[in-house]
């Protein structure tokens, strides 16, 4: 049986129907970034394979999971990132609509020995709009920049503003990323990104054993749509792109299920954080 904390996390992050925009915004073209994500449980086996890379490109022989012929992945290590995401909401009104607004600070580390002044830092407002899926298999439309995020907020909460939102989570992610290509699949011709995240609560306090810490893996495909509106033709084009990426990612996960397991069910960073927070609240409260 699911714990009460997990049920509360599911309520906050429940899957929602596809977002549609009010007619007032339908005729305004805007750049569209689409993402399809699949979460998985990080394993020592995967880390040992990815961690053995000694050159920019590394071939991973994967054995015979589901097919007779051995499968090979080619991976390219990408720069590490330190990410701070501060998530905002207004009495749950955004999350109930499948909209996640965050302020992201991202530090890209060009190499493990790079000095701070050689690292690339960026800060930006972002909004992620759930188009479909669930906690493990998700499809999103993403907008970036204060103007674009403000426009999305105004479309769904006309009387709200970024300044009126409340911070609901402040998380730090240590991210390692690989660009991985399936050398033998005709369905997965493009590279997918494989990310291994260690997520902690942001802040400057001294770490303790009971502090929040969560490891999660993710594979992702993304595509940019050359502007668009919410007219029927553009909605259909957007859905076609999403469906194609979803098919590609599903094939990738199926072919390499031993590397990217989904049992036990992976738990995303926000779900895990809300569960931890609820558990910590009960511990502080003590027996009643």
N, C-alpha and C positions, 0 to 999 in steps of 0.2 A: 504494500500500500504506500502511495506517495505521502511523504511528510507534509505537514501543513506549510512549512517554509517553501517546499518545492511547488505546492499548489499555488501559493501566493506569487512566486516567480512566474509561473505559467499564466496567471491572471494578468500580470504586468506586461508579459511578452507574448500574449496569445496571438495566434495567426489571425489575420484580418483579411477581408475580401479585397480585391484589387481596388486601388485608389482611383477615383475619378475626380477631375477638377471642375469647379464651377464654370458656367458658360462665359463669365467675364474674362477668364484666362485662356479660353479655348483658342482664340485667334492669335495669340502672341507666340511666335516661334521662340524656342529656347534650346540651348545645347542640352543633350541628354546623355548621361553616362549610366550604363546598365551593368549590373553585376549578378552573377550566379555563384552561390557559395555552398560548399558541402563541408560540414564539420566532421572531424574524426578524432579518435582517441590516440594521442601520441604514444608511441611505444619505443622501448630501448632498441628494438630491431631496426626501426626506421631511422632513429637517430644514429645508430652505428653505421648504417649505409650512407646517409647524407653526410655524416661527420667524417667519413673516410676520404672526402674529396681533397686532393692535393694540387689540382690544377683547375683552371676555369671551367672545363667541361669534364664530366665524369659519367661513365656508363655503368648502370646498375643492372646486373643480371638478376632477374626476379624469380626464376624457377617456373613451375607449372601449376598455377593456382586453379584456373578454370578451363584452360585450353591445352591442347597437346603440345604446341610449340612453345619453347621458352620465350619470355618477353623481356625486352630491354628498354630501359628508360635512359634518356640522356638528360643530365641536369647541369644547370649553370648557377653557381652561387651568386646571389645578389647582395648588395650591402645590407648590413644589419641596421635596424631602426629602433630608436627609443621613442615611444609614442605616449603622450598624455591626452586622454579623452575625458572631457568634462561633459556629462550628459545633462540635458535640461528638459523639463516638462512643466505643465501647468495643471496641477491636480489630476494628473493622469489623462488629460484630454488628448494629448498627442499620441501617447503609446496606445490608447484605445483605438486610434485611427491608423495604427501601423506606421507612425511617423516618429523618427528618432533624430533629434537635433543635438549636435555636440559641437564643442569648441575643441579643435585638435591642434596640439603642438607636436611637431614631428622633427626628430633629429636623425638625419641619415648619416651613418658612419661609413666612410669610404673604405676603411680597412680597420682591422682590430687594433692597430697601433697608431691610428690617426690622432693627431693632436686636436683639441677642441676647436681651434680656429679654422681647421680644414674640414670640419663637419658642416653639413648643410642643414639649416634650420628653417622651418616654415610654420606659420600659424594661420588657421583659417576656420571659419564657420562651415559646417557641413550638415546636410540633411539626408537621411536615408528613408525612402518610402517603400514599404513592403508591397511588392506586386503579387506575391504568391509564396507557397511553400510553408514550411514549419520551422521548428527550432534547429533541425539538423540540415535541412535542404531548403535554402532560401533564395528568393529572387528579389532584387532591389533596383530602384532607380535612385541615383545619387546626384545631389546638387551641391555645389561648392561656392563659397563666397557669401559675404554678408547680404548683398543685394538679392541673390537668388534664394537664399534661405529665408530672408524676410518675406519675399514674395510668396513662398510656399506657406509660411506661417499665416500670412494675411488671408490666403485663400481658404484656410481651414478654421482659423480662429481670428475673425476680422478685427476684433477689439484687443488682440494681444500684440505684444512686441517682444523682441529678444530681451529687452531690459526687464520685462515682467516675468520671465520664466525663472523657475527655481532649479538649482542644481540638485540632481538626484543621485549622481554617482560621479566619482573622480578617480579614474583608473590610470595606472601606468602599465604599459606593455613593452616587454623586451621581445622584439620580433626578429626571428631569423627566417630568411626567404630564399627559395630556390625556384628558378624557372625550369620546369620539367617537361620534356617532350617524349611522347610514346613513339618509339622508332618504328613500331610494327603495326600500328593501328591505322586503318583507313578512315575511321570515324573520328579520331582525335589527331587531326593534322597539326593543330596549333599548340603552342606551349601553354601549360597551365601553371599557375603560381601555387607553390606549396609553402605554407607558413606555419611555423612552430612558435607559439606565443606563451610567454610566462607573464601572467597578469597579477599585479598587486595593487593595493590601494595607494593612490598618490599622496605625497606629503613628505615632510622632513623629520617625522618622528623616528625614534630608535626602533628598529625591527624587533619583533617578539615572535615566539613560536606560534602564538595563537592568531597572528595577523592573517589577513586574507592573502591567499596565494593560490593561483589556479593555472594549470597547464591545459592548453587546448590546441588542436591542429585544425587547419582549414586549407581546402583547395579552392581555387577561385578562377573563373573566367570573366572577362569584362569586355565591353565594346562601347564605342562612342557612336551615337546616332547624330547625324548631321542636322541638328535642330529638329524641331517638331512642335506640333500642337496637340490638343486633345480631340481633334476631329477624328472621325472613324478610321480614315485611311492611315493616319499616323499611329493610332492605337493598334491597328492590325500589324503595321510594320514593326512596332515595338515588340508586340507579342511574338512575332515570327523570330526576331533576333533572340529573345529570351528562350523560346522553345528550342532553337538550334543549339544554344550554349548549354541548356539543361541536358539535352540528348548527348552532347559531347562529353560533358562532365560525368554523367551517369555511366557512360561506357568506360571512361577512364577509371572510375571508382570500382566498377565491376571487374575489370580486367586485373586490377591490382589491389584486390580486397585485403590481401594479407599485409600490405604496407599501410593501408588506410582503414583500419577497422572502425566499425560503427556500433560495436557491442563491447561493453555496456554503452548505452545511449550517451553520446557526447553531450556535454552541458556547456553552453555558451558563456562568455565572460560575464554578461549582465545577469543572466539567470543565476550563475554561481555566486555572484556578488550579493544579490538580493537574498539568496538562501543563507549565505554566511552572515549577512547583516541581521536577518531575523533570528538566527541562532544566537548571535552575540547579544541581541536585545533580551532574549529570554534568559540567557546566562546572567546578565547584569541584574535582571529583575529578581532572579532566584525563585525558590519554591513559594507558592502563594498559599 
